[in-house]
Amino acid sequence: FKPNAAPEPKPHNLSLPSEADSPSQLEQDTARLDEALAALGRSLPSRQDMRSAQALRVSRDTSRGDYEQLVQRIAVQPPPWRQNGPHVVVLLGASGVGKTITAAKIAAQAKHYHGVQAGLLCADGMRIGAAEQLGAYANILEVPFAAVRNAQSMHKALRRLRGCSLIIVDTPAASARDKEQLAQVVAIQSAVQSRANSESLIVLSASQSGEDQRASCLSFRQSGADALIYTK
C-alpha cells in the first residue's frame, strides 16, 4: 500500500461487433449522421441567402435616402373625399392598370372611413362587362351607380348621382398610341369638366415600364390631368 498513490486505471472492455451485425449497425449510424447533417444544413443560410440578405440591407440603406429626396420633390394631392363641395373624379389610364378597382377603393374609403356619400359612374362603353363589374362593386359597397356609353350621356348620369358628394368616373382604357381611344376619353373628361367641380387622375401601374408610364403622362397631361395615382 502506497499512500496518495493514484489508483491504477482499469482496462476498458472494448468489444468489436461481429461480422454479422457490423454492417447493420454501421448503416444505422451512417443514416443518423446523414439526417443530422441534413437538418443542420436546412437550418443554416446558404451563401446565396447571405449575399442576398446583405444586398437587401445595402439596398434599404441606399433607397431610404432616395425615398426621402423623392418625397420632398413630389407634391401630394389631398384625397378626393377631402375636397370641398360636390366633387367628381375622372380616372384615366391604359388597359389593365386598375382603374375599375381603384374607383371602388376610393368609394369605399370615402364612405366607410370618412362618411362621404360616394357614387360610381361607369363611362366605359368599350370593354365587355365593364358596367356589370363596377355595378357589382357598387352593390357590395351600397353606393349609387350609373352607367353611360358615350360622352353625350354624361349630363344625365351626373344628374342621377347629384345626391353624392363624391362621384368617381371609370373611363375606357386609352393607349397613348391610339388617337381614337384618347379622343373618346378626352370627350368624357371634357363633358365632366364643363358641368361639375372635377379633377382628373392618371392611373399608373407600378408594374408598367417607365416608357409606358411616361407615354401615359404625356398623353393625358395635354387633356388637363391634375395628378397621378399608382396601383399594384
Solvent accessible surface area in square Angstrom, and as a share of the most:
residue,aa,sasa,rsa
1,F,231,0.96
2,K,157,0.67
3,P,97,0.61
4,N,162,0.83
5,A,61,0.47
6,A,89,0.69
7,P,123,0.77
8,E,154,0.69
9,P,125,0.79
10,K,174,0.74
11,P,128,0.80
12,H,159,0.71
13,N,145,0.74
14,L,155,0.77
15,S,97,0.63
16,L,161,0.80
17,P,77,0.48
18,S,64,0.42
19,E,164,0.73
20,A,96,0.75
21,D,75,0.39
22,S,38,0.24
23,P,72,0.45
24,S,55,0.36
25,Q,87,0.39
26,L,117,0.58
27,E,118,0.53
28,Q,92,0.41
29,D,58,0.30
30,T,63,0.36
31,A,49,0.38
32,R,134,0.49
33,L,104,0.52
34,D,77,0.40
35,E,118,0.53
36,A,60,0.46
37,L,104,0.52
38,A,47,0.37
39,A,46,0.36
40,L,98,0.49
41,G,47,0.45
42,R,185,0.67
43,S,81,0.53
44,L,106,0.53
45,P,81,0.51
46,S,58,0.37
47,R,197,0.72
48,Q,123,0.55
49,D,81,0.42
50,M,115,0.51
51,R,150,0.55
52,S,64,0.41
53,A,44,0.34
54,Q,107,0.48
55,A,60,0.47
56,L,90,0.45
57,R,138,0.50
58,V,88,0.50
59,S,60,0.39
60,R,138,0.50
61,D,88,0.46
62,T,83,0.48
63,S,53,0.34
64,R,133,0.48
65,G,32,0.31
66,D,84,0.43
67,Y,144,0.55
68,E,93,0.42
69,Q,117,0.52
70,L,95,0.47
71,V,73,0.42
72,Q,152,0.67
73,R,204,0.74
74,I,98,0.50
75,A,101,0.78
76,V,129,0.74
77,Q,75,0.33
78,P,76,0.48
79,P,36,0.23
80,P,14,0.09
81,W,46,0.16
82,R,166,0.61
83,Q,57,0.25
84,N,137,0.70
85,G,47,0.45
86,P,100,0.63
87,H,10,0.05
88,V,5,0.03
89,V,0,0.00
90,V,0,0.00
91,L,0,0.00
92,L,0,0.00
93,G,0,0.00
94,A,20,0.16
95,S,91,0.59
96,G,58,0.56
97,V,3,0.02
98,G,16,0.15
99,K,17,0.07
100,T,15,0.09
101,I,68,0.34
102,T,8,0.05
103,A,0,0.00
104,A,7,0.06
105,K,123,0.52
106,I,12,0.06
107,A,0,0.00
108,A,23,0.18
109,Q,76,0.34
110,A,0,0.00
111,K,51,0.22
112,H,108,0.48
113,Y,159,0.60
114,H,81,0.36
115,G,68,0.66
116,V,30,0.17
117,Q,73,0.33
118,A,0,0.00
119,G,0,0.00
120,L,0,0.00
121,L,0,0.00
122,C,1,0.00
123,A,1,0.01
124,D,12,0.06
125,G,22,0.21
126,M,122,0.54
127,R,111,0.40
128,I,172,0.87
129,G,31,0.30
130,A,1,0.01
131,A,33,0.26
132,E,124,0.56
133,Q,68,0.30
134,L,0,0.00
135,G,11,0.10
136,A,49,0.38
137,Y,55,0.21
138,A,2,0.01
139,N,120,0.62
140,I,131,0.67
141,L,25,0.13
142,E,138,0.62
143,V,12,0.07
144,P,54,0.34
145,F,55,0.23
146,A,2,0.02
147,A,47,0.36
148,V,14,0.08
149,R,185,0.68
150,N,69,0.35
151,A,16,0.12
152,Q,153,0.68
153,S,39,0.25
154,M,0,0.00
155,H,80,0.36
156,K,148,0.63
157,A,4,0.03
158,L,17,0.08
159,R,136,0.50
160,R,168,0.61
161,L,4,0.02
162,R,177,0.65
163,G,67,0.65
164,C,7,0.04
165,S,52,0.33
166,L,2,0.01
167,I,10,0.05
168,I,0,0.00
169,V,0,0.00
170,D,2,0.01
171,T,1,0.00
172,P,5,0.03
173,A,35,0.27
174,A,1,0.01
175,S,38,0.25
176,A,23,0.18
177,R,170,0.62
178,D,51,0.26
179,K,151,0.64
180,E,122,0.55
181,Q,61,0.27
182,L,22,0.11
183,A,62,0.48
184,Q,64,0.29
185,V,1,0.00
186,V,54,0.31
187,A,45,0.35
188,I,6,0.03
189,Q,1,0.01
190,S,56,0.36
191,A,13,0.10
192,V,0,0.00
193,Q,77,0.34
194,S,85,0.55
195,R,125,0.45
196,A,36,0.28
197,N,86,0.44
198,S,28,0.18
199,E,10,0.04
200,S,1,0.00
201,L,11,0.06
202,I,5,0.02
203,V,1,0.00
204,L,2,0.01
205,S,3,0.02
206,A,61,0.47
207,S,93,0.60
208,Q,37,0.17
209,S,59,0.38
210,G,55,0.53
211,E,126,0.56
212,D,52,0.27
213,Q,31,0.14
214,R,162,0.59
215,A,27,0.21
216,S,8,0.05
217,C,32,0.19
218,L,67,0.34
219,S,24,0.16
220,F,2,0.01
221,R,161,0.59
222,Q,162,0.72
223,S,25,0.16
224,G,39,0.37
225,A,22,0.17
226,D,78,0.41
227,A,22,0.17
228,L,89,0.44
229,I,46,0.23
230,Y,122,0.46
231,T,21,0.12
232,K,165,0.70
